[in-house]
Amino acid sequence: MLHLLTTVSKFTMIFIMALYTYFSYQALMPQKSEEKSQLLYKKQTALVMLLFINGYIVILMHTLYSGGSEEVTSVSVAQQMLVLFLAQLVLLRIIFIIYKFFYRAASDALVNNMCLLLSVGFLILARLSWDKALRQFFLAVAAVVLTALIPLFVRKLKFLNKLAWLYAIIGIGGLGLVAVAGSTDYGAKLNISLGPVTIQPSEFIKILFVFFLAAMLYDIREMKQVYVATAIAGLHVLLLVAARDLGGAAIFGVAFLAMVYVATRRLELFLGGLGVGLVGAFLASRIFTHVQNRIVAWKDPLSVIDSQGYQVAQSLFAIGTGGWFGSGMYEGMPEKIPVVSKDFVFAAISEEMGGFFALCLIFVYINCFLMFFNISMQIRDRFYKLIALGLGTVYGIQTFLTLGGVIKFIPSTGVTLPLISYGGSSLLSTMILFAVIQGLYCLREDQRMTEELEDIVAKGLNDYDKKSTSKKRKQ
């Protein structure tokens, strides 16, 4: 009976995810009326809730009935899991309410995408580890509280473009602290421990980095500004390289190239920066042992499956075993993959929820990326335009690095999957990123309403002039 429930659930989840993905791209198209847009968003919201409930039914049933002789323990754990499910469900509803009633101009489609990715993260972590699922929930609560007012700040504060050097000082100071005193994790210095709390500063500094570049480049009066911005950006990247965080260095570097090219329209700057980045990557592959190990694992993981290639090989085994339709939740062996809840969570999703589900998930990430760039193209203020572009680039390259490493398209970089992977710094920074984008979306809506009002006033004045001229002619 439990196996039948799991089988039915996996096909239902694939269908829900496919339908949601279709609606997410339909939401990018202009709708005939506001009523049709709202109906589309409501369908998306309902599908997010259905997917989440469907997944948790399987989790609860497996928790309750797979305990063998430990029936009392299974019931107790199932009760705790039920409480966690209800708490997470309430949290998702609160997120919808915050953006629906307090930010009426916010993008409903982007809120739906964010909640979908959060719900998938909640589901897979509850499947993998009760402790991590519980911690991730509390981290998500903190993230919602801390980011609730960010769209308002972005919308109302008019001096954000004047704080370039503050962003730079905080960024360089934070990365320098990690390079000197950070704890080493899988060959790279990533974290700073503050008592019981561990923080990965680069997750937050990448957002400040985008604000710094936007503040430096939105109003270029002489090339000296570009050279100064390049020098400061290079210092950020060098500090990341010194900490052996090459995944972070790649994210910062690509964001810089995209923003400088859009701000200056000078292809030689883009190509020169790209060349420097490729040379740096080549040198890093020769200098750092952990990078060499990852390259060996990427080239032929099966030949070194007992050492460097074990993680990548297990990831590929999991994806291949799951096939297009997945083995079903609790029917796979994702725990065989090292660090599965962080860097390789996509492999666990592919194995148990299926290749179709995973492919739809990729398309949802691409959908968010397209929405970020759509906002960047439509907003008039160059400072905010560059911020939307930079944050979209950061989000896109991080997703690419994670997925590329999992499927052996590129060497693994140790980067987390936004909103799904376990980790407080990654979750909070991505929630901040989405909140900033929502603030920019609200600004864009304010701009559109102002333009419509100006058109109405201009049309009214034009009609008035015509009537006045007509009266004068009659007189």
C-alpha positions as CSV (number, residue, x, y, z in Angstrom):
1,M,0.0,0.0,0.0
2,L,2.8,2.4,0.9
3,H,4.6,1.6,-2.4
4,L,1.4,2.3,-4.3
5,L,1.0,5.6,-2.6
6,T,4.6,6.6,-3.4
7,T,4.1,5.6,-7.0
8,V,0.9,7.6,-7.4
9,S,2.4,10.6,-5.6
10,K,5.5,10.8,-7.8
11,F,3.4,10.9,-11.0
12,T,1.0,13.4,-9.4
13,M,4.0,15.6,-8.4
14,I,5.4,15.5,-11.9
15,F,2.0,16.5,-13.4
16,I,1.7,19.4,-10.9
17,M,5.2,20.6,-11.6
18,A,4.7,20.4,-15.4
19,L,1.5,22.4,-15.1
20,Y,3.1,25.0,-12.9
21,T,6.0,25.4,-15.3
22,Y,3.6,25.9,-18.2
23,F,1.7,28.6,-16.2
24,S,5.0,30.3,-15.2
25,Y,5.9,30.9,-18.8
26,Q,2.4,31.9,-19.6
27,A,2.7,34.5,-16.9
28,L,5.6,36.1,-18.9
29,M,3.3,36.8,-21.8
30,P,1.0,39.9,-21.8
31,Q,-2.5,38.9,-20.6
32,K,-5.8,40.3,-22.1
33,S,-7.0,41.6,-18.8
34,E,-6.0,42.0,-15.1
35,E,-8.7,39.4,-14.2
36,K,-7.0,36.8,-16.3
37,S,-3.6,37.6,-14.8
38,Q,-4.9,37.2,-11.3
39,L,-6.6,33.9,-12.2
40,L,-3.3,32.7,-13.6
41,Y,-1.4,33.6,-10.4
42,K,-4.1,32.0,-8.2
43,K,-3.7,28.8,-10.2
44,Q,0.1,28.9,-9.6
45,T,-0.4,29.4,-5.9
46,A,-2.8,26.5,-5.7
47,L,-0.4,24.3,-7.5
48,V,2.4,25.2,-5.1
49,M,0.2,24.2,-2.2
50,L,-0.9,21.0,-3.9
51,L,2.7,20.0,-4.6
52,F,3.8,20.6,-1.0
53,I,0.8,18.7,0.5
54,N,1.3,15.8,-1.9
55,G,4.9,15.5,-1.0
56,Y,4.4,15.6,2.7
57,I,1.6,13.0,2.6
58,V,4.3,10.5,1.4
59,I,6.8,11.7,4.0
60,L,4.3,11.3,6.8
61,M,3.1,7.9,5.7
62,H,6.7,6.6,5.3
63,T,7.6,8.1,8.7
64,L,4.6,6.4,10.3
65,Y,4.6,3.0,8.7
66,S,8.3,2.2,7.9
67,G,9.5,2.0,11.5
68,G,9.1,-1.8,11.7
69,S,8.8,-2.9,15.4
70,E,9.6,0.7,16.7
71,E,5.9,1.7,16.3
72,V,5.8,4.1,19.2
73,T,8.9,5.9,18.0
74,S,7.5,6.1,14.5
75,V,4.2,7.6,15.7
76,S,6.1,10.2,17.7
77,V,8.4,11.2,14.8
78,A,5.3,11.3,12.5
79,Q,3.6,13.7,14.9
80,Q,6.7,15.9,15.0
81,M,6.8,15.8,11.1
82,L,3.1,16.7,11.0
83,V,3.8,19.8,13.2
84,L,6.7,20.8,10.9
85,F,4.5,20.4,7.8
86,L,1.8,22.6,9.3
87,A,4.3,25.2,10.4
88,Q,5.9,25.3,6.9
89,L,2.5,25.5,5.3
90,V,1.6,28.5,7.4
91,L,5.0,30.1,6.6
92,L,4.3,29.8,2.9
93,R,0.9,31.3,3.3
94,I,2.4,34.2,5.3
95,I,4.9,34.9,2.4
96,F,1.9,35.0,0.0
97,I,0.0,37.4,2.4
98,I,3.0,39.7,2.9
99,Y,3.4,40.3,-0.9
100,K,-0.3,40.2,-1.6
101,F,-1.5,42.8,0.9
102,F,1.5,44.9,1.9
103,Y,3.1,45.1,-1.6
104,R,0.2,45.2,-4.0
105,A,2.5,46.3,-6.8
106,A,4.9,43.3,-6.3
107,S,5.2,40.5,-8.9
108,D,2.8,37.6,-8.0
109,A,4.6,35.4,-10.5
110,L,7.9,35.9,-8.8
111,V,6.4,35.3,-5.3
112,N,4.9,32.0,-6.6
113,N,8.3,30.9,-8.0
114,M,10.1,31.7,-4.8
115,C,7.5,29.7,-2.7
116,L,7.7,26.8,-5.2
117,L,11.5,26.6,-4.8
118,L,11.2,26.9,-1.0
119,S,8.6,24.1,-0.9
120,V,10.7,21.8,-3.0
121,G,13.6,22.5,-0.6
122,F,11.4,21.8,2.5
123,L,10.3,18.5,1.0
124,I,13.7,17.1,0.0
125,L,15.3,18.2,3.3
126,A,12.4,16.6,5.3
127,R,13.1,13.4,3.2
128,L,16.9,13.5,3.8
129,S,17.2,14.7,7.4
130,W,14.7,15.7,10.2
131,D,17.3,17.8,12.0
132,K,18.3,19.8,8.8
133,A,14.7,20.2,7.8
134,L,13.8,21.7,11.2
135,R,16.8,24.0,11.2
136,Q,16.0,25.1,7.6
137,F,12.5,26.0,8.7
138,F,13.7,28.2,11.5
139,L,16.2,29.8,9.1
140,A,13.4,30.4,6.6
141,V,11.3,32.1,9.3
142,A,14.2,34.4,10.2
143,A,14.8,35.1,6.5
144,V,11.1,36.1,6.0
145,V,11.2,38.4,9.0
146,L,14.5,40.0,8.0
147,T,13.5,40.6,4.4
148,A,9.9,41.7,4.9
149,L,10.7,45.4,4.7
150,I,13.5,45.3,2.0
151,P,11.1,46.0,-0.9
152,L,9.9,49.1,1.0
153,F,13.5,50.3,1.6
154,V,14.4,49.8,-2.1
155,R,11.3,51.6,-3.1
156,K,11.6,54.6,-0.8
157,L,15.3,55.1,0.0
158,K,16.7,57.5,-2.6
159,F,20.3,57.6,-1.4
160,L,21.4,54.0,-2.2
161,N,23.3,55.1,-5.2
162,K,25.5,57.3,-3.0
163,L,26.9,54.5,-0.8
164,A,29.4,53.0,-3.3
165,W,32.4,53.2,-1.0
166,L,30.4,51.8,2.0
167,Y,29.5,48.8,0.0
168,A,33.1,48.3,-1.1
169,I,34.5,48.7,2.5
170,I,32.1,46.2,3.9
171,G,32.7,43.7,1.1
172,I,36.5,43.9,1.1
173,G,36.6,43.8,4.9
174,G,34.3,40.7,5.1
175,L,36.1,38.8,2.4
176,G,39.5,39.7,3.9
177,L,38.3,38.4,7.3
178,V,37.3,35.1,5.8
179,A,40.6,34.8,3.9
180,V,42.6,35.3,7.1
181,A,40.4,33.7,9.8
182,G,37.8,31.6,8.0
183,S,37.3,27.9,8.6
184,T,38.3,25.6,5.8
185,D,35.5,23.5,4.2
186,Y,36.4,21.0,1.4
187,G,39.6,22.9,0.6
188,A,38.1,26.4,0.6
189,K,37.8,29.1,3.3
190,L,34.1,29.9,3.3
191,N,32.7,30.5,6.8
192,I,33.2,32.6,9.9
193,S,32.0,31.2,13.3
194,L,30.4,33.6,15.7
195,G,29.7,31.4,18.7
196,P,27.1,28.8,17.8
197,V,26.3,30.7,14.5
198,T,28.3,30.0,11.3
199,I,28.1,32.6,8.5
200,Q,29.3,32.5,4.9
201,P,30.0,36.2,4.3
202,S,30.4,35.9,0.5
203,E,26.7,35.0,0.2
204,F,25.8,38.5,1.4
205,I,28.7,40.4,0.0
206,K,27.8,39.4,-3.6
207,I,24.7,41.5,-3.2
208,L,26.7,44.5,-1.8
209,F,29.1,43.9,-4.7
210,V,26.3,44.4,-7.2
211,F,25.2,47.6,-5.4
212,F,28.8,48.9,-5.5
213,L,29.2,48.3,-9.2
214,A,25.8,49.9,-9.9
215,A,26.6,52.9,-7.8
216,M,30.0,53.3,-9.6
217,L,28.7,52.7,-13.2
218,Y,25.2,54.1,-13.4
219,D,26.5,57.6,-14.3
220,I,29.9,57.3,-16.0
221,R,31.4,60.7,-16.7
222,E,34.9,59.6,-17.3
223,M,36.7,56.3,-17.8
224,K,38.5,56.7,-14.5
225,Q,35.3,55.6,-12.8
226,V,35.3,52.3,-14.7
227,Y,39.0,51.7,-13.9
228,V,38.4,52.3,-10.2
229,A,35.4,50.0,-10.2
230,T,37.5,47.4,-12.0
231,A,40.3,47.7,-9.5
232,I,37.9,47.3,-6.5
233,A,36.1,44.4,-8.2
234,G,39.4,42.7,-8.9
235,L,40.3,43.0,-5.2
236,H,37.1,41.3,-4.3
237,V,37.9,38.4,-6.7
238,L,41.5,38.2,-5.5
239,L,40.4,37.8,-1.9
240,L,38.0,35.0,-2.9
241,V,40.8,33.3,-4.7
242,A,43.1,33.8,-1.6
243,A,40.4,32.0,0.4
244,R,40.3,29.3,-2.4
245,D,36.6,30.0,-3.0
246,L,36.7,29.7,-6.7
247,G,33.0,29.2,-7.1
248,G,32.4,32.6,-5.4
249,A,35.1,34.2,-7.5
250,A,33.4,33.0,-10.7
251,I,30.0,34.5,-9.5
252,F,31.6,37.8,-8.7
253,G,33.6,37.9,-11.9
254,V,30.7,37.1,-14.3
255,A,28.5,39.7,-12.5
256,F,31.3,42.3,-13.0
257,L,31.7,41.5,-16.7
258,A,27.9,41.7,-17.4
259,M,27.5,45.0,-15.5
260,V,30.5,46.7,-17.0
261,Y,29.6,45.7,-20.6
262,V,26.0,47.0,-20.2
263,A,27.2,50.2,-18.5
264,T,29.9,51.0,-21.1
265,R,28.9,49.1,-24.2
266,R,32.6,48.4,-24.8
267,L,33.3,44.9,-26.0
268,E,37.0,45.1,-25.5
269,L,36.5,45.5,-21.7
270,F,34.3,42.5,-21.7
271,L,36.7,40.4,-23.7
272,G,39.7,41.6,-21.7
273,G,38.0,40.7,-18.4
274,L,36.9,37.3,-19.8
275,G,40.5,36.6,-20.8
276,V,41.9,37.5,-17.4
277,G,39.2,35.3,-15.8
278,L,40.2,32.3,-18.0
279,V,43.9,32.8,-17.3
280,G,43.1,33.0,-13.6
281,A,41.0,29.8,-13.7
282,F,43.9,28.0,-15.5
283,L,46.4,29.1,-12.9
284,A,44.1,28.1,-10.0
285,S,43.8,24.6,-11.6
286,R,47.6,24.4,-11.3
287,I,48.0,25.8,-7.9
288,F,45.2,24.5,-5.7
289,T,45.1,20.8,-4.9
290,H,41.3,20.7,-4.2
291,V,40.7,22.3,-7.7
292,Q,42.9,19.7,-9.3
293,N,40.9,16.9,-7.5
294,R,37.7,18.3,-8.8
295,I,39.0,18.5,-12.3
296,V,40.1,14.9,-12.1
297,A,36.7,13.9,-10.8
298,W,35.0,15.8,-13.6
299,K,37.1,14.3,-16.4
300,D,36.6,10.6,-15.4
301,P,34.9,10.1,-12.0
302,L,34.6,6.3,-12.5
303,S,38.4,5.9,-12.8
304,V,38.8,7.5,-9.3
305,I,35.5,6.4,-7.8
306,D,37.2,5.3,-4.6
307,S,38.6,8.8,-4.0
308,Q,38.1,12.1,-5.8
309,G,35.4,10.8,-8.1
310,Y,33.1,9.2,-5.5
311,Q,30.7,12.2,-5.0
312,V,30.3,12.9,-8.7
313,A,29.9,9.2,-9.6
314,Q,27.2,8.7,-6.9
315,S,25.4,11.8,-8.2
316,L,25.4,10.4,-11.8
317,F,24.3,7.0,-10.5
318,A,21.4,8.6,-8.6
319,I,20.3,10.6,-11.7
320,G,20.6,7.6,-13.9
321,T,18.7,5.4,-11.5
322,G,15.8,7.8,-11.1
323,G,15.3,8.0,-14.9
324,W,12.6,10.3,-16.2
325,F,9.9,9.4,-13.6
326,G,12.0,8.9,-10.5
327,S,12.1,6.0,-8.0
328,G,9.6,7.8,-5.7
329,M,10.3,9.4,-2.3
330,Y,12.1,7.0,0.1
331,E,12.6,4.5,-2.8
332,G,16.0,5.8,-3.8
333,M,19.4,6.1,-2.0
334,P,20.3,9.8,-2.0
335,E,22.1,9.4,1.3
336,K,24.9,7.6,-0.6
337,I,25.9,11.0,-2.1
338,P,28.3,13.0,0.1
339,V,27.0,16.5,1.1
340,V,23.7,15.6,-0.6
341,S,21.7,18.3,1.2
342,K,24.0,21.1,0.0
343,D,26.0,21.0,-3.2
344,F,24.3,17.9,-4.7
345,V,20.7,18.2,-3.6
346,F,19.6,18.3,-7.3
347,A,20.8,14.8,-7.7
348,A,18.6,13.6,-4.8
349,I,15.6,15.4,-6.4
350,S,16.4,13.8,-9.8
351,E,16.6,10.3,-8.3
352,E,13.4,10.3,-6.3
353,M,11.2,12.9,-8.1
354,G,12.4,12.1,-11.6
355,G,14.1,13.6,-14.6
356,F,10.9,15.3,-15.8
357,F,10.4,17.0,-12.4
358,A,14.1,18.1,-12.3
359,L,13.8,19.4,-15.8
360,C,10.7,21.5,-14.9
361,L,12.6,22.7,-11.9
362,I,15.4,24.0,-14.2
363,F,12.8,25.8,-16.3
364,V,11.4,27.5,-13.2
365,Y,14.9,28.7,-12.4
366,I,15.3,30.0,-16.0
367,N,11.9,31.7,-15.6
368,C,13.1,33.6,-12.6
369,F,16.2,34.6,-14.5
370,L,14.1,35.9,-17.4
371,M,11.9,37.9,-15.0
372,F,15.0,39.6,-13.4
373,F,16.2,40.6,-16.9
374,N,12.8,41.8,-17.9
375,I,12.7,44.1,-15.0
376,S,16.2,45.3,-15.8
377,M,15.1,46.2,-19.4
378,Q,11.9,48.0,-18.4
379,I,13.1,50.1,-15.5
380,R,14.3,53.6,-16.5
381,D,16.7,54.5,-13.7
382,R,20.2,53.2,-14.7
383,F,21.2,52.6,-11.1
384,Y,18.2,50.2,-10.5
385,K,18.6,48.8,-14.0
386,L,22.1,47.7,-13.3
387,I,21.1,46.3,-9.9
388,A,18.5,44.1,-11.5
389,L,21.0,43.0,-14.2
390,G,23.7,42.2,-11.6
391,L,21.4,40.3,-9.3
392,G,20.0,38.4,-12.2
393,T,23.5,37.5,-13.3
394,V,24.5,36.4,-9.8
395,Y,21.4,34.2,-9.5
396,G,21.8,32.7,-13.0
397,I,25.5,31.9,-12.7
398,Q,25.1,30.4,-9.2
399,T,22.3,28.1,-10.5
400,F,24.4,27.2,-13.5
401,L,27.5,26.3,-11.5
402,T,25.4,24.1,-9.1
403,L,23.5,22.2,-11.7
404,G,26.6,22.0,-14.0
405,G,28.6,20.4,-11.3
406,V,25.9,17.9,-10.3
407,I,25.5,16.6,-13.9
408,K,29.2,16.7,-14.7
409,F,28.9,19.4,-17.3
410,I,31.6,21.4,-15.5
411,P,33.8,20.6,-12.4
412,S,32.0,20.9,-9.1
413,T,32.4,24.4,-7.5
414,G,30.8,23.8,-4.1
415,V,28.0,26.3,-4.8
416,T,24.6,25.8,-3.4
417,L,21.3,25.6,-5.3
418,P,19.3,28.8,-4.5
419,L,16.3,28.3,-2.0
420,I,16.6,24.5,-2.1
421,S,20.0,23.6,-0.7
422,Y,20.5,23.4,3.1
423,G,22.2,26.4,4.6
424,G,21.3,29.6,6.4
425,S,23.6,32.0,4.6
426,S,22.5,30.8,1.2
427,L,18.8,30.8,2.0
428,L,18.9,34.3,3.6
429,S,21.0,35.9,0.9
430,T,18.7,34.5,-1.8
431,M,15.6,35.7,0.0
432,I,17.3,39.2,0.2
433,L,18.0,39.0,-3.5
434,F,14.3,38.2,-4.3
435,A,13.2,41.0,-1.9
436,V,15.4,43.5,-3.7
437,I,14.0,42.4,-7.1
438,Q,10.5,42.8,-5.7
439,G,11.4,46.3,-4.6
440,L,12.6,47.1,-8.1
441,Y,9.4,45.6,-9.6
442,C,7.4,47.9,-7.4
443,L,9.5,50.8,-8.7
444,R,8.8,49.7,-12.2
445,E,5.1,49.6,-11.5
446,D,5.3,53.1,-10.0
447,Q,7.1,54.3,-13.1
448,R,4.4,52.7,-15.4
449,M,1.5,54.3,-13.4
450,T,3.3,57.7,-13.5
451,E,3.7,57.4,-17.3
452,E,0.0,56.5,-17.7
453,L,-1.0,59.4,-15.5
454,E,1.2,61.7,-17.6
455,D,-0.4,60.4,-20.8
456,I,-3.9,61.0,-19.4
457,V,-3.0,64.6,-18.3
458,A,-1.3,65.2,-21.7
459,K,-4.4,63.9,-23.5
460,G,-6.7,66.0,-21.4
461,L,-4.7,69.1,-22.1
462,N,-4.6,68.4,-25.8
463,D,-8.4,67.9,-25.8
464,Y,-8.8,71.2,-23.9
465,D,-6.6,73.0,-26.4
466,K,-8.6,71.7,-29.3
467,K,-11.9,72.8,-27.7
468,S,-10.4,76.2,-26.9
469,T,-9.2,76.6,-30.5
470,S,-12.6,75.5,-31.8
471,K,-14.4,78.0,-29.6
472,K,-12.2,80.9,-30.8
473,R,-12.8,80.0,-34.4
474,K,-16.5,80.0,-33.9
475,Q,-16.3,83.4,-32.2
